[in-house]
Amino acid sequence: MGIESLLSSAYSTASSSPYTEKAASLLLAGKGRTIMGLFADVTIEEKHKDEVQITEHPVETGSPISDHAYKIPPEVSIKVGWSESAGRLNSLVGDSLLSGSTGLVAIYEVLQTLQDKYTRLIVSTGKRLYTNMIIKTLECTTDPETENVLMIDITFKKVNIVKTSEATVLLEQQSDPSKTSQVQDNGTVQKQATNESWLSQMMGGAKGGAYTLLNPFGS
């Protein structure tokens, strides 16, 4: 099964509703740490971040005024590791993104593909379940101690998906159809002569793109 088919199948099993997310978090907390069904050999650290943005407006005298606040999409940073047995482990637990793949390079390439395609993921941690998460940063560390393993620092951020729709409003339901109705083709419109303003007459009218000032009291 290809990566795209696995992602589609896994994502269809979860809803992006915040109520479903909270309920699943209570039921699945501590039951297993996965990234869209992908199991790591070890999870070293998880950092959950929830933040509220408070707007500030500077004033001439005194402290800035704060009159609004809104919730910033949550983030979670995870430090995980894989060994050469990661592919076999994921094959045993069922269909996952690494079924049949045992190389560390394959794991890294799968994570890069998920990031490059802005794939919305379901991330299950020890204390919380997240949906609609996109890989924000992906860091791989290799040193003498981690030469033969894959150590990854991943930061996920939730994206809020909205849907737009169009509605047709009848002319009789519009308060000012001349401003809010759709553009209509009325055919060819003839130009209409307009009266010249007194300012234009005093200035002498347009001559080659410029105006000549005339003395209204004579020369």
N, C-alpha and C positions, 0 to 999 in steps of 0.2 A: 504494500500500500504506500503511495507517494505521500510526501509531506503535506501537500495541499489537501488531499483527501482526509488525512488524519486530523489536520487542523479544523476542517469543516465539520467532521464528525464530532470532535471533542467540543467545539464551541456550541454546537446545536444542543448539547445536553445541559447548558447553563443559561440562565437569564441574566440580563444586565439590570434588572429591577433592584433598587437598593434594599427592598424588603426581602427579596430572595437572597441577596448577598449577606444580609445580617443573619437571617435564619440559618443559612448554610454555614456561616462562620461559627455559630454556636454548636452545630451538629458535627462539623468536620475538624474543629480546632484540635490539634494534637494527633489527628488520625493519620497524617501523612503529609509530607512536604513535596509538592510537585509543581512543575511549570508546564501547564497544559498536558499533564500526564507524564512528564519527563522527570524521572527520579535521579537525584544526585547521590553519590556515595556518602557524602558528608556535608552537613550544613554547619558552618562555623558561626555565623552571625546573621541576625535579622534585625533591621532597623525600620520601624514604622514611623511615618511622618504625616501628621494631620495639621494643617495650618489654616488660620483665618486671616485674610488680608483686610486691614483696617485703613481706609483711605484717609489722607491728610491733605488739608488745604492751607497753605501759608496765609497769614494775615499781616497787616502792617505793624500791629503791635500785639505782643503776647504770643502764646503758644499756638501751633497749628490747630485748625478745627477738624475734628473727626465726626463725620455725619453718616457714614455708611460702612458696612462690613460684608464680606462675602467669603464663602468657603473655597479654598484652593483645592483642586483635585489631589487626593492622597498619593503618597509615594511610599515605596518599600524598597529598601536596599538589602540585598542578600549576598553573602559570601559563601560560595559552595565549591566543592571539589569533586573531581571524577578520577577514577583509576582506569586501567585497561579492562577491568571487569564490568564497567558501567553498561556496555551493550548487552552483556549476558543477563545482568540484573533486570534491565528494562524488558528484555524478551520474556523473562519468567513471569513478570507481573501482568503481562498482556500487551495489547497493541499500544505502542508508544512511538515517539518520534525517533527512537534509536533502535527499534526492533531489528535485530540482525546486524547492527553496526557495533564494532568493538573498539575502534580506534578513537583516540583522544581528538585527533584532527576532525573526525566526523562530528563529534559533539560540538566542537567550536564552530564548525561550518553551519550546523543547524541553528545555533544561536545567532550567528551573523545573518543568516537568511531571514529569521524571524524579525530581526531588527531592520534589515534593509527593506522588507516588504511592509513595514509598519503593521505587523499582525497583532490584532487584539487578542490578548491571552487571558487565561484563567490561572491565577497563581494562588496556590494553597500553602499557607505558612503554618507555623506552630500555634498561632493565636488568632488568625484571621484569614478569610477567603476574599480574594479580589477578583473582579471581572473587568473587562474592557481595559486591560493593562497593556501598555506598549513599552518595549525596552528603550529606555531613555539613554542609558550609558552601559557600555559593555567593556570591562577591563580584564585583561588576562595578565597574570604575573608569573614570570619564569625566573627562578634563581637556582642556586645549587641544591637547595632542599626540595624544590618542586619541579625538577627537570623531567621526571618521569610521570608526573601527574598533571592534571589540568585544574588550576585554581582560577576561579572566575568571580569577579565582583560585578553584580548586575543591579541596576537601579530601574525599577518599573514605575511608570506614572499612569494614572487613570485618565482616560479620555472620555468626555461626555459627548455622546452622540445625540444629535437632534434631527428631526425630520421636518421638512417644510411641505406645505400644500398650497394649492391655489383654490380660490373661491370666486364664483361669478356673482356679482351683485347687479340686479336689474336697475335700469335707469330710474324707474319710479321709486326705487328704494334709496336713491342717492340724494343727499341734501343739495348738492351743487353739481349736477352732471357735467357742466361745462369744464369743471376742474378735475373731476374724478372719473369720468367715463373714458372708455377706450378711444384711441385715435381712429377717426373715421375718414374715409376718402370722399370728399365733397366735390370732386372734379376740379376743373380749371376755375380759378378765382381771379376776377378782373381787378386791376388796380383802381383805386379811387383817389381822386384829387383831394388834396387837403389845403386849407388856408395857410398862407405863409405868416409866421408869427411876426409881431412888431420888432422883436429883437433881431430876427433874420433880415428884415427890411432895413433896419438902422445900420446893421453891419455890412450891408451891401450884398448879401447872399454869397453862396459858395463860388469861388473862382479858382479852378485848378486845385481843389482840395484845401484852399485857405480862404480866409475872410479878409475883406478890406474894410477898414473903419472909415465911415463917412461922417462928415460933420452935419448933424441934423439942422444946424442954424445957418447953413450955407458956407461958402468958402471965405 
